[in-house]
């Protein structure tokens, strides 16, 4: 007869009446995991400000900072998820008459559920203030779109005059240039030949440069803009990969820690990890 199963002649397996999921333990583990994540996140932000610098040739390099941030995401996920999963496994209700393998499955499920609840709540808590900030910024961005935006710095570089007398013109072409470049980069990855020729004419008229020099400046600035946009895309991609990896590791850590917590709860962890808690060791051969 299998250990941990109660059978009688012609009878089915007797299942305990206690529910398989202790939601109170899951929520407690999720709350602890979320709180620890916020603490570690705040600490990480402080450490980030301590190691970076706005001045050139100072602080850590961009590559080191990105790798360090990714590794910190993983460590943060491991610590917070492991503690949350351990609490979920240690605080759950004891199942009497359940086979040891089923108990281990339920413990890992408790850890995974605690990780899942903490992840969803964390995403909601971070998304709410981000949405508020975005909504408040949209109103001001609508009014200031003519003077600021992702392309404003590039346009300023384009229209930097060699001759100060060129600044005496009344019309300001910056809003038009911002809209033109933004539209071109949104549709494709380059400025269309027609728009590029028009921009070069505007730059020549605004700055006093010759047509050839204006075209060279336009090409240089467009190339720099494309490089910066591509670097931003790569940074976002790497951050997403690090975050995804940290989530997977966090789920595994929570499940493993919950199994340990449940085993300690039933006094079956360690050398007795695969021994049924319902059958005394003295009754074995």
Residue pairs with C-beta under 8 A, 6 or more apart in sequence:
1 7
2 99
3 99
3 100
3 275
3 276
3 278
3 279
4 97
4 98
4 99
4 100
4 102
4 276
4 277
4 278
4 279
5 13
5 99
6 13
6 14
6 97
7 13
7 14
14 97
15 97
16 95
16 96
16 97
16 98
18 93
18 95
18 96
19 93
20 95
20 106
21 106
21 109
21 110
21 113
22 88
22 91
22 92
22 93
22 110
24 91
25 87
25 88
25 89
25 90
25 91
25 92
25 93
25 110
25 114
26 88
26 92
26 110
26 113
26 114
26 117
27 114
27 117
28 87
28 88
28 91
29 83
29 84
29 85
29 86
29 87
29 88
29 89
29 91
29 110
29 111
29 114
29 118
29 254
29 258
30 84
30 88
30 113
30 114
30 115
30 117
30 118
30 121
31 84
31 118
32 83
32 84
32 87
33 80
33 81
33 83
33 84
33 85
33 114
33 115
33 118
33 254
34 80
34 84
34 118
34 121
34 122
34 125
36 79
36 80
36 83
36 84
37 76
37 77
37 80
37 118
37 122
40 76
40 79
40 80
41 76
44 69
44 72
44 76
47 72
48 65
48 69
51 59
51 60
51 65
51 68
52 59
52 60
52 65
53 59
60 68
66 235
66 238
66 239
69 239
69 242
70 238
70 239
70 241
70 242
70 245
70 246
73 242
73 243
73 245
73 246
74 242
74 245
74 246
74 249
76 246
77 246
77 247
77 249
77 250
77 253
78 249
78 250
78 253
80 118
80 250
81 111
81 114
81 115
81 118
81 249
81 250
81 251
81 253
81 254
81 257
82 253
82 254
82 256
82 257
83 257
84 111
84 114
84 115
84 118
84 254
84 257
85 110
85 111
85 112
85 114
85 115
85 253
85 254
85 255
85 256
85 257
85 258
85 261
86 111
86 257
86 258
86 260
86 261
87 114
87 261
88 110
88 111
88 113
88 114
88 254
88 258
88 261
89 107
89 110
89 111
89 257
89 258
89 259
89 260
89 261
89 262
89 263
89 265
90 261
90 262
90 264
90 265
91 261
91 265
92 106
92 107
92 110
92 262
92 265
94 265
94 266
95 102
95 103
95 106
96 278
97 278
98 106
98 278
99 276
100 268
100 274
100 275
100 276
100 277
101 274
103 262
103 266
103 268
103 277
104 259
104 262
104 263
106 262
107 258
107 259
107 261
107 262
107 263
108 255
108 256
108 258
108 259
109 255
109 258
110 258
110 262
111 254
111 255
111 256
111 257
111 258
111 259
111 261
112 251
112 254
112 255
112 258
114 254
114 258
115 250
115 251
115 254
115 255
116 251
119 247
119 250
141 148
141 149
145 175
145 178
146 174
146 175
146 178
147 174
147 175
149 178
149 182
150 182
151 177
151 178
151 181
151 182
151 185
151 225
152 174
152 178
154 181
154 221
154 224
154 225
155 174
155 177
155 178
155 181
156 174
157 217
157 221
158 177
158 199
158 203
158 217
158 218
158 221
159 173
159 174
159 177
159 202
159 203
159 206
159 207
160 207
161 167
161 206
161 207
161 208
162 207
162 208
162 209
163 207
163 208
165 208
166 206
166 207
166 208
169 206
173 202
173 206
177 199
177 202
180 195
180 198
180 199
181 191
181 195
181 199
181 225
184 190
184 191
184 192
184 195
185 191
185 225
185 229
189 226
190 222
190 226
191 199
191 218
191 222
196 215
196 218
196 219
196 222
199 218
200 211
200 214
200 215
200 218
201 211
201 214
203 209
203 214
203 217
203 218
204 210
204 211
204 213
204 214
207 214
207 217
209 217
260 269
263 269
263 270
263 273
266 277
267 277
268 274
268 275
268 277
272 281
275 281
